């Protein structure tokens, strides 16, 4: 079992920055890839970025160049640095830990709300 907890959300003005954190605990040795997703009101959850244990990253076009994902394996924590935020970035941001080695399931956190005011 893996537990995932996001933090760092809040209210920010357009053009501002936020750094989200995602801490994993439990059977963290089972985790391979971790990623960030978001869901805006009335919309489906969308993928933003992911990072492997070796540090390889992948970004969706919508956030490429503005968001940066990073990972501290020693702390079992993944970060999402978000810059140049706009109202369209307002959403609940979720972290996913992908268990590729043990139970082959995905673990999700409960999310952290990011609100960007215009």
SULUR-V226706 format. One record per pair of residues at least 24 apart in sequence whose ideal C-beta (glycine too) atoms are under 10 Angstrom apart, sorted by the first residue. I is the first residue (numbers start at 1). J is the second residue. Records with the same first field share a line. If there is no record, write none. Layout:
I=J + J
//
This chain:
1=25 + 26 + 27 + 30 + 99 + 102 + 103 + 105 + 107
2=26 + 27 + 28 + 29 + 30 + 31 + 76 + 97 + 98 + 99 + 102 + 103 + 105 + 106 + 107 + 108
3=27 + 28 + 97 + 107 + 109
4=31 + 34 + 76 + 78 + 94 + 95 + 96 + 97 + 106 + 107 + 108 + 109 + 110
5=77 + 95 + 109 + 110 + 112
6=36 + 78 + 80 + 92 + 93 + 94 + 95 + 108 + 109 + 110 + 111 + 112 + 113
7=77 + 95 + 109 + 112
8=79 + 80 + 81 + 82 + 93 + 112 + 114
9=91 + 92 + 93 + 111 + 112 + 113 + 114 + 115
10=112 + 113 + 114 + 115
11=90 + 113 + 114 + 115 + 116 + 117
12=82 + 85 + 89 + 90 + 114 + 115 + 116 + 117
13=85 + 87 + 116 + 117 + 118
14=84 + 85 + 86 + 87 + 88 + 89 + 116 + 117 + 118
15=83 + 84 + 85 + 86 + 116
16=82 + 83 + 84 + 85 + 86 + 116 + 117
17=66 + 81 + 82 + 83 + 84 + 85
18=67 + 80 + 81 + 82 + 83 + 85 + 89 + 93 + 112 + 114 + 115 + 116
19=68 + 70 + 79 + 80 + 81 + 82 + 83
20=67 + 69 + 78 + 79 + 80 + 81 + 82 + 93 + 94 + 95 + 112 + 114
21=72 + 75 + 77 + 78 + 79 + 80 + 95 + 112
22=69 + 71 + 76 + 77 + 78 + 79 + 80 + 93 + 94 + 95 + 96 + 97 + 109 + 112
23=72 + 75 + 76 + 77 + 78 + 95 + 109
24=75 + 76 + 77 + 78 + 95 + 97 + 107 + 109
25=76 + 77 + 97
26=76 + 97 + 107
27=97 + 99 + 101 + 102 + 103 + 107
28=73 + 75 + 76 + 97 + 99
29=76 + 99 + 101 + 102
30=97 + 98 + 99 + 100 + 101 + 102 + 103 + 104 + 105 + 107
31=73 + 76 + 78 + 96 + 97 + 98 + 99 + 100 + 101 + 102 + 107
32=97 + 98 + 99 + 100 + 101 + 102 + 104
33=58 + 71 + 78 + 96 + 97 + 98 + 99 + 100 + 106
34=69 + 71 + 76 + 77 + 78 + 95 + 96 + 97 + 98 + 107
35=69 + 78 + 80 + 94 + 95 + 96 + 97 + 98 + 106
36=60 + 63 + 67 + 69 + 78 + 79 + 80 + 82 + 93 + 94 + 95 + 96
37=91 + 92 + 93 + 94 + 95 + 96 + 108 + 109 + 111
38=62 + 63 + 80 + 82 + 89 + 90 + 91 + 92 + 93 + 94 + 111 + 112 + 114
39=91 + 92 + 93 + 94 + 111
40=88 + 89 + 90 + 91 + 92 + 114
41=90 + 91 + 92
43=91
45=91 + 92 + 94 + 96 + 108 + 111
46=91
47=94 + 96
48=80 + 82 + 89 + 91 + 93 + 94
49=78 + 80
50=78 + 96 + 98
51=78 + 79 + 80
52=98 + 100
53=100 + 101
62=88 + 89
63=89
80=112 + 114
82=114 + 116
85=114 + 115 + 116 + 117
86=116 + 118
87=115 + 116 + 117 + 118
88=116
89=114 + 115 + 116
90=114 + 115 + 116 + 117 + 118
91=115 + 116
//
